[in-house]
Amino acid sequence: MKKLTTVYTIELIKLKNTSTFGLISLGALFIPLFLDITVSSRWKMYSKAFTDVNENNWLDYSRKLFNGVHFIFLPLLLIIIIALVSNIEYKSNGWKHLFVMPVSRNKIFISKFLMIESLALQIYCLITLFYLVGGHILDLLHPVFNFSKYPPGYQYGGIHTDIIPYLIKSFLSVQALIAIHFWLSFRIKNTFTVLAIGLGGVVMAVGMFIGHWESLAYFPYGSPLLLCNYRSGAHFLDDFLVSSIVYALFGIIAAYIDFIRFFNA
Amino acid sequence: MLSKLNPIVTKNLEFKYKKGAILLKDINLSVSKGSIYGFLGPNGAGKTTTMRLLLGLLKSNAGSVELFGKPLPGKPSAIFANIGALVEQPSLYEHLTGYDNLDITRRLKGLDRKSIDNVLETVNLTAVAQKKVKAYSLGMKQRLGIALALLGEPELLILDEPVNGLDPAGMVEIRNLILKLNQERSMTIFISSHLLSEIQRIATEISILNMGQVIFQGTIADLESIQHSRLHISIDTEDNARAFELLKTHYQVTLEDKHLSASVTSKTDIGDIISTLVNNGIRVYEAFPAESFETLFLNLTKDHLLQ
């Protein structure tokens, strides 16, 4: 366990002086800031529109914000972050040095995967923080929104969801994409190729989303999109979330086998 | 704990890439503890491929590799705890400082912070440790790569062309460092190069690799005895043209630009040649083996190519 935490700490050190944390912070800020500026500039129109639908303005504010997050932006941000972080090892020719250290490939694999997941979690934490702060700033600027009087929540089609379960579902929805790109990151040395594959996947998912393809639920890049205007179903885990988890499991297992048995520095 | 076993032993090592020709065949190496083992060969001979196999970075198609008696592949913590390696270019995170790069390796090896200061002093990089590696010169990067390999004072140091790209002063510095590590710390050093002159100055044992096969393995003295046994000598006299006329009927002699070359069957003939010249009033300025180490190296690889 001690060695695993050591290897994980080393992965953190490697991110020093890179644009990773800056990109995560700015990326997490972008949609909340954009939405706040838009709503604030037309606050009379938005306050009327929100209140016509709900007393709790968080519900519609959340829907708009997380639609913006899940429609292309979050998937692309994750793809870029994974590609940049993974490229550090290739750029420094670091794999051959890493593999002659007294540490097992298992621990290297697990620590790298944990690093990617913790960066994804960081994005979620920051988005949530900026979402909450953004709502309260809007409230300070325009008290008519009444954000301070109600708890954050998400509503679409008359169905209300608490914000925490929604965020958990969102995190599950991106697991397929994370696992696939983690695997690709050490199969394909060229960062641009990996980015192109990710971009292609996201564009295809958007096309399927616009065309209302039902099979979008089973496409690995499609799950985040299905959280736009999300209406929760009878079960906590919708089909597209189960699909994302299954893809993620297959992706991680394939990545593990590939890394342990076949990957050469 | 210091191991008594030979640090590197390979048996019938063979390697080829998928669907490719065999790159290495029947590589049998035995590196003695405490030696500086020079691994020589022309470019493309397979030196770096061999080193990658020694470190488990590539999997052999046949044969075995043992490091301190432990076979590869094995448990990395058991095998690599006593080994430092620099294969091809140093693996450096250029966005980090020299100190941070060493800190990463230090943590992986489970060493304390003091070990970083020690190796920085050894390679003379203490003053620039807090600078980002991208600001380092090529020589400084090479020294940092060696510092990474030295962390933890390994028993075995594997260096792949460590003087590549260095100026003469840099080469001297690395050469002196290698000698110091071997003499003061009894470190076994396995060093590859295509520069025979560099290896000749420091190695105690060498092997020569050509086209994926070892064509010579032994000590420098063994190589010197081959050099002497081939009995080609160069002679420089006060009148080479006249000396040639005098010798050509009895010996296999050729007149070169500034000296005579002679092939003889025994060392006695060398004495006879010199006596003949002196007795005929021709002063002999010098007589030495015509086949330098460089020429011997080239001829050995050429002869192997022709076989």
Interface residues (C-beta under 8 A of the other chain):
Chain A: T6 V7 T9 I10 I13 K14 K16 N17 T18 I88 K91 S92 N93 G94 W95 K96 H97 L98 F99 V100 M101 P102 V103 S104 R105 N264 A265
Chain B: R52 L55 G56 L57 L58 K59 K75 P76 S77 A78 I79 F80 A81 I83 A85 V87 E88 Q89 P90 S91 L92 Y93 E94 H95 L96 D100 D103 I104 T105 R107 L108 K109 G110 K132 L148
